[in-house]
Amino acid sequence: MSKKSLQYILTLIPRVCVQIHKKALIIFSLTFYLLTFVSCLNFYNKDIGNNNNNNYKDIFNFTSTNDFYMAIISDPQLYWTCENKICTDNAKSTDITVQGNLSNTWQVQSLNKAIKEYADRFYGVIINGDLAEHGHYHEFNAFSSFYESQLNKAIFPGLGNHDYYNNISDCYENNCAIRMIKYMSNKIKNLPTTNIDLTVSNVYYQFPSNRRDYKGSLSYSWDVGNVHFVQLNLYPYYKTSFNGWNASEALREYVEITSSLNWLTDDLDKAKSLNKSIILNMHISPHKDTYTLSRIIQNNAPNIKAIFVGHQHENMGLAYDCSYSLESEIPTKNNDLHLPSLVLNNGHLYEAIEDNNYNIQITDLNISETDLASTILNLKKSDFSMTYYPIDPMSTDGDLDVNNKKFNNDQCKFLLSKGAKIPKAINLQGIPIYFSGSSSNNSYLLVHFKDGDIENIKLVRSFYGLFEQYEDLPLTI
């Protein structure tokens, strides 16, 4: 081969490589877009929430309605980090997927042992929100694998802030939030409900495309014997709207989330007329409340036996265990205040409450700044701040904060020992509020119902998938 021929060949090599690279890039791009499109089709065609396994046959043929068990859990939140040392140490990884898989594996294993223990008297599992961390497809699949496939009983889910509130305009075409809405829509229409706050339209054309509408709070209720359960999702007065493109059906889906307060009033009126015991479930507790919700709860107080909530992963058991921040709201005509409140002023801690005549009563709790700072908090006066709750309880503002940290259990119990009345406020007319625990903190509640009332509540710690680690919780305040 001549030198000239060799030089010519060498000049061709870069050109050939560039052409191969361009073709490979085109093939890669087409493959990527095809897979993306297919995954979109999978999402919209997937028959999610249709209760097509054997776990759901039991609840339609359940006979032990006067003596039964329900597990109440919250925040599987796939994927989320471990929030206790035992889980973190056993995960042996800082990866949130590894930790989330471990904590939910233990949770499901423990629940299945409880299900086996109580056999035909175990009705189902209530999940009070945050099913997934973002509602992404792989997160929803993980949730579905754990709680629709591996768990051996029917579930009664609600949505939390991580399922839709956090994801609006944060996921392509809102497909994360819509995924969870569609899941709930399919789920609740296949449960033995007594009442549903959701309407789904048929497909219709409205320029410039076909559309389908989802409207309602997604709240629903069901009865087991003389016990009436209500699932209120994020919180009862949450409202929002959003839409997204459904590629597989070539239509746009519109979601309007409405307040459930009117629906709840009617639902509880019917349950009360039948003298049903009422159990309320929601993701965020009603301690950051509205006047209307508090009145609804108070009007049905004799029948409402308990309120179960999630959201705060580290909190378990009764709310008066001081897991709440120390500012709360009860029905008040003094709309510029959120009561009762704890106020630090002139070196003393005061509690502001409202009496039955809507008069503001101020009480000095006789806790000096010295006690507050050095004895229990080890902080300076300049570290304290006081703000009021906005209407939206998902806001990060509004707690009585110490360097943006909420009071812990021991600090709150100290305040209660000095006469603070916060438990009566957050428990609403003597109705106890219970935190459901979380998968990340390996905890849930097992509730025994007998003759239409709560017989016992166990706080179960699901470390290593065990069921035997529990404590009995108080039933009264």
C-alpha positions in Angstrom: 0.0 0.0 0.0 1.3 3.3 -1.0 2.0 6.1 1.5 -0.7 8.2 -0.2 -3.3 5.5 0.1 -2.5 5.0 3.7 -2.9 8.7 4.4 -6.2 8.7 2.6 -7.5 5.8 4.8 -6.3 7.6 7.9 -8.3 10.7 7.0 -11.4 8.5 6.5 -11.3 7.0 10.0 -12.4 10.1 11.9 -15.3 10.7 9.4 -16.5 7.1 9.8 -16.3 7.4 13.6 -18.3 10.6 13.6 -21.0 8.9 11.4 -21.1 5.9 13.7 -21.3 8.1 16.7 -24.2 10.1 15.2 -26.1 7.0 14.3 -25.5 5.5 17.8 -26.7 8.8 19.3 -29.8 8.8 17.2 -30.5 5.1 18.1 -30.0 5.9 21.8 -32.2 8.9 21.7 -35.0 7.0 19.9 -34.7 4.2 22.4 -34.9 6.6 25.3 -38.0 8.3 24.0 -39.6 5.0 23.1 -39.0 3.7 26.7 -40.3 7.0 28.1 -43.4 6.7 26.0 -43.9 3.0 26.9 -43.5 3.8 30.6 -46.1 6.5 30.2 -48.4 4.0 28.6 -47.7 1.5 31.5 -48.6 4.2 34.0 -51.9 5.0 32.4 -52.9 1.5 31.4 -51.8 -0.1 34.6 -54.9 -1.4 36.5 -53.8 0.2 39.8 -56.0 0.0 42.9 -58.5 -2.5 41.5 -58.2 -4.9 44.5 -57.8 -7.9 42.3 -56.1 -10.2 44.8 -57.5 -12.5 47.5 -56.9 -10.1 50.4 -60.1 -8.2 49.5 -62.5 -11.1 49.4 -62.3 -11.3 53.2 -63.6 -7.8 53.9 -66.8 -8.5 51.8 -67.4 -11.7 53.8 -66.2 -10.6 57.2 -68.3 -12.0 60.1 -66.5 -11.0 63.3 -67.9 -7.5 63.3 -68.4 -7.3 67.1 -64.8 -8.3 67.9 -62.1 -7.4 65.4 -58.7 -5.8 64.9 -57.5 -3.0 62.6 -53.9 -2.0 62.1 -53.4 1.8 61.6 -50.2 2.8 60.1 -48.8 5.9 58.3 -46.0 7.1 56.1 -44.6 4.1 54.2 -43.2 6.9 52.1 -41.1 4.9 49.8 -38.3 5.8 49.8 -37.4 7.5 53.1 -34.4 7.1 55.4 -34.4 5.1 58.6 -35.3 7.2 61.6 -33.9 5.1 64.4 -30.5 3.6 65.1 -31.6 -0.1 64.9 -32.9 0.4 61.4 -29.9 2.5 60.3 -27.4 0.0 61.7 -29.1 -2.9 60.1 -29.4 -1.2 56.7 -25.6 -0.9 56.6 -26.0 1.7 53.9 -26.8 5.4 53.7 -28.8 4.9 50.5 -32.4 5.8 51.0 -33.7 3.0 48.8 -31.9 0.4 50.9 -33.1 2.0 54.1 -36.7 2.5 52.8 -36.8 -1.1 51.7 -35.6 -2.4 55.1 -38.0 -0.3 57.2 -41.0 -1.3 55.0 -39.9 -4.9 54.9 -39.9 -5.0 58.7 -43.2 -3.2 58.8 -45.0 -5.6 56.5 -43.4 -8.7 58.2 -44.6 -7.5 61.6 -48.1 -6.7 60.2 -48.3 -10.2 58.6 -47.5 -11.7 62.0 -50.3 -9.7 63.6 -52.6 -10.8 60.8 -51.7 -14.4 61.4 -52.1 -14.0 65.2 -55.7 -12.7 65.0 -56.7 -14.6 61.9 -60.4 -14.2 61.1 -60.7 -11.3 63.5 -58.2 -9.1 61.7 -60.1 -6.9 59.3 -57.6 -4.7 57.5 -54.9 -2.0 57.5 -55.5 1.7 57.4 -52.7 3.7 55.9 -52.9 7.4 56.8 -51.0 9.0 54.0 -47.6 9.5 52.4 -47.7 6.2 50.5 -44.7 7.3 48.4 -42.0 9.9 48.7 -42.8 11.7 45.4 -45.3 9.5 43.6 -42.8 8.5 40.9 -43.5 5.3 39.1 -40.8 3.2 40.7 -41.8 4.5 44.2 -45.5 3.6 43.6 -44.4 0.2 42.3 -42.5 -0.3 45.5 -45.5 0.7 47.6 -47.7 -1.6 45.6 -45.3 -4.5 46.0 -45.2 -4.1 49.8 -48.8 -3.2 50.6 -50.8 -4.6 47.8 -48.8 -7.9 47.2 -46.7 -8.8 50.2 -49.2 -7.7 52.9 -51.8 -10.4 53.6 -54.8 -8.1 54.2 -56.8 -5.4 52.5 -55.7 -1.8 52.9 -57.7 1.4 53.3 -55.3 4.1 52.2 -55.4 7.9 52.3 -53.1 10.4 50.6 -50.6 12.6 52.4 -48.6 15.7 51.3 -45.9 13.6 49.6 -48.6 11.9 47.5 -50.0 15.0 45.8 -49.5 18.3 47.7 -45.7 18.3 47.3 -45.8 17.1 43.7 -48.1 19.5 41.9 -46.1 21.3 39.1 -43.1 19.3 40.3 -43.4 16.2 38.0 -43.7 16.1 34.2 -47.4 16.9 33.3 -48.2 16.3 37.0 -48.1 12.6 36.3 -46.9 11.9 39.9 -49.8 13.5 41.6 -52.3 12.2 39.0 -50.9 8.7 39.4 -51.8 8.8 43.1 -55.3 10.3 42.4 -56.0 7.5 39.9 -54.8 4.9 42.4 -57.2 6.3 45.0 -60.0 6.6 42.5 -59.7 2.9 41.6 -59.1 1.8 45.1 -62.0 3.4 46.9 -64.6 2.4 44.3 -63.7 -1.2 44.9 -63.8 -1.1 48.7 -67.0 -1.8 50.7 -67.6 1.9 51.3 -70.7 3.6 52.6 -70.0 7.0 51.3 -67.4 8.5 48.8 -66.6 12.1 48.0 -65.4 11.8 44.4 -66.9 12.0 41.0 -65.1 10.9 37.8 -66.5 12.1 34.5 -66.7 10.2 31.3 -64.3 11.3 28.6 -65.6 14.3 26.7 -64.3 16.9 24.3 -63.6 20.4 25.3 -61.3 22.4 23.0 -58.5 21.7 22.4 -58.6 18.1 23.5 -60.6 15.2 25.1 -60.6 15.4 28.9 -61.6 13.5 32.0 -62.4 15.2 35.3 -61.8 14.1 38.9 -63.6 16.2 41.5 -63.9 15.8 45.2 -61.9 15.4 48.4 -61.3 11.7 47.8 -62.7 11.1 51.3 -64.6 7.9 52.0 -66.1 6.0 54.8 -67.0 2.3 55.6 -68.6 0.4 58.4 -67.4 -2.7 60.3 -70.3 -3.7 62.5 -71.2 -0.7 64.6 -68.0 1.2 63.9 -67.9 3.9 61.3 -64.5 4.6 59.8 -63.7 7.8 57.8 -60.6 8.5 55.7 -60.1 12.2 55.1 -56.7 12.1 53.4 -54.3 15.1 53.8 -56.6 17.2 56.0 -60.3 17.9 55.6 -60.2 21.4 54.2 -57.4 21.0 51.7 -58.3 22.4 48.2 -56.3 22.5 45.0 -56.6 21.9 41.3 -54.2 20.7 38.6 -54.1 18.8 35.3 -51.9 16.6 33.2 -51.7 15.0 29.8 -52.5 11.3 29.5 -50.5 10.1 26.5 -52.0 6.6 26.3 -55.5 7.9 25.9 -54.7 11.1 24.2 -56.6 13.2 26.7 -56.0 15.7 29.4 -57.0 14.8 33.0 -58.2 17.6 35.3 -58.2 17.2 39.1 -60.1 19.4 41.5 -59.6 18.6 45.1 -62.4 20.1 47.2 -62.8 20.5 51.0 -64.5 17.6 52.6 -66.2 19.6 55.4 -69.7 19.6 53.9 -69.4 15.9 52.9 -68.0 15.1 56.4 -71.0 16.9 58.1 -73.5 14.8 56.1 -71.5 11.6 56.6 -71.2 12.0 60.4 -74.9 13.0 60.7 -75.9 9.7 59.1 -73.5 7.7 61.3 -74.6 9.5 64.4 -78.3 8.8 63.5 -77.5 5.1 63.5 -75.6 5.5 66.8 -72.3 4.3 65.2 -69.0 4.8 66.9 -66.9 7.0 64.7 -63.1 6.7 63.9 -61.6 9.6 62.0 -58.4 9.2 60.0 -56.3 11.9 58.3 -52.6 12.6 57.5 -52.2 15.9 59.3 -53.9 16.3 62.6 -56.7 18.7 63.3 -54.7 20.6 65.9 -54.0 23.2 63.2 -57.7 23.6 62.7 -60.5 25.6 61.3 -63.6 26.8 63.1 -65.8 24.6 61.0 -63.9 21.4 61.4 -63.7 21.8 65.2 -67.5 22.4 65.3 -68.2 19.3 63.3 -66.0 17.3 65.6 -67.5 18.8 68.7 -71.1 18.2 67.5 -70.3 14.5 67.1 -68.0 14.2 70.1 -70.1 11.6 71.9 -69.8 9.3 69.0 -66.2 10.0 67.8 -64.0 7.7 69.8 -60.6 8.6 68.4 -58.7 10.5 65.7 -55.7 8.8 64.0 -53.1 10.8 62.2 -49.7 10.5 60.6 -47.2 12.9 59.1 -44.8 13.3 62.0 -42.6 10.3 61.7 -41.0 10.4 65.1 -44.3 10.6 67.0 -46.2 7.6 68.3 -49.2 7.2 70.5 -51.4 9.8 72.2 -51.0 13.4 71.2 -50.9 14.5 74.8 -47.6 12.7 75.1 -46.4 16.2 74.0 -45.3 15.3 70.6 -47.0 18.3 69.2 -45.6 21.8 68.9 -47.0 23.9 71.7 -49.3 26.1 69.7 -52.7 24.9 68.7 -56.0 26.2 67.5 -59.5 25.5 68.8 -62.8 27.0 67.7 -62.5 30.8 68.2 -64.3 33.9 67.2 -61.1 35.8 67.8 -59.9 35.2 64.3 -56.7 37.0 64.7 -55.5 34.6 67.4 -54.8 30.9 67.3 -55.7 29.5 70.7 -54.6 28.1 73.0 -51.1 29.6 72.7 -48.0 29.7 74.8 -46.4 33.1 74.9 -43.1 34.1 76.5 -43.3 37.6 77.9 -41.3 39.5 80.5 -39.5 36.4 81.6 -42.6 34.3 82.2 -44.5 31.8 80.1 -48.2 32.5 79.7 -51.0 30.4 78.3 -53.8 32.1 76.4 -57.1 30.2 76.1 -60.7 30.9 75.1 -63.5 30.1 77.5 -67.0 28.9 76.5 -68.1 32.5 76.2 -65.3 33.3 73.7 -63.5 35.4 76.3 -59.7 35.3 76.2 -58.2 34.0 79.5 -54.5 34.6 80.2 -52.8 32.4 82.8 -49.3 32.7 84.1 -47.9 29.2 84.2 -45.4 30.3 86.8 -42.5 29.1 84.8 -39.7 31.6 84.9 -37.4 32.4 82.0 -34.6 30.9 84.1 -36.5 27.6 84.4 -37.5 27.6 80.8 -34.0 28.4 79.5 -31.6 26.7 81.9 -33.6 23.9 83.4 -35.3 22.3 80.4 -34.1 24.0 77.3 -30.6 25.3 78.0 -31.2 28.2 75.8 -31.2 32.0 75.9 -34.1 34.3 75.6 -32.9 35.4 72.2 -33.4 31.9 71.0 -37.2 32.0 71.3 -39.6 33.1 68.6 -43.4 33.1 68.4 -45.5 33.1 65.3 -49.0 32.2 64.4 -50.3 29.4 62.2 -51.5 30.4 58.7 -54.7 28.8 57.4 -52.6 26.2 55.5 -51.2 23.7 58.0 -48.6 22.5 55.5 -46.7 25.8 55.9 -43.5 25.6 57.8 -44.4 28.8 59.8 -46.5 28.8 62.9 -44.8 26.8 65.6 -43.5 28.0 68.9 -39.9 27.3 67.8 -36.6 27.2 69.5 -34.0 27.7 66.8 -36.6 26.1 64.5 -36.8 23.0 66.6 -40.1 21.9 68.2 -40.3 21.1 71.9 -39.6 17.4 72.5 -41.6 15.1 74.7 -39.7 15.7 78.0 -39.8 19.4 77.6 -43.5 19.4 76.9 -44.3 17.1 79.8 -42.5 19.5 82.1 -44.8 22.3 80.9 -47.8 20.1 81.4 -46.7 19.4 85.0 -46.8 23.2 85.5 -50.4 23.3 84.5 -50.4 23.9 80.8 -53.8 22.9 79.2 -52.5 22.1 75.8 -53.7 18.4 75.9 -57.3 19.4 76.3 -57.0 21.7 73.3 -55.4 19.3 70.9 -57.5 16.4 71.9 -60.7 18.3 71.1 -63.5 17.9 73.7 -61.9 14.8 75.2 -61.5 13.0 71.9 -58.0 11.4 71.9 -55.7 12.0 68.9 -53.2 9.2 68.2 -50.1 9.3 66.0 -50.1 6.2 63.8 -46.3 6.0 63.7 -44.3 5.5 60.5 -42.4 2.8 58.6 -39.2 4.8 58.8 -39.5 4.7 62.6 -40.7 1.1 62.6 -44.0 1.7 64.4 -47.8 1.3 64.0 -50.9 0.9 66.0 -53.0 -2.2 66.5 -56.5 -1.4 67.6 -58.9 -3.9 69.1 -62.6 -3.1 68.6 -65.2 -4.9 70.7 -69.0 -4.3 70.9 -68.7 -1.1 68.9 -66.0 0.6 71.0 -62.2 0.6 71.3 -61.1 -2.2 73.7 -57.4 -1.8 73.4 -54.6 0.0 71.4 -51.1 -1.4 71.1 -48.2 0.6 69.9 -46.2 -2.0 68.0 -42.5 -1.5 67.2 -41.7 -3.6 64.1 -37.9 -3.9 64.5 -36.7 -7.1 62.7 -40.2 -7.8 61.5 -41.3 -8.7 65.0 -44.9 -8.3 66.4 -44.2 -9.0 70.1 -42.6 -5.6 70.9 -45.5 -3.3 72.0 -47.0 -1.2 74.7 -50.6 -0.7 75.6 -51.7 2.9 75.2 -54.2 4.9 77.4 -57.7 5.0 76.0 -58.7 8.2 77.9 -57.2 11.6 78.4 
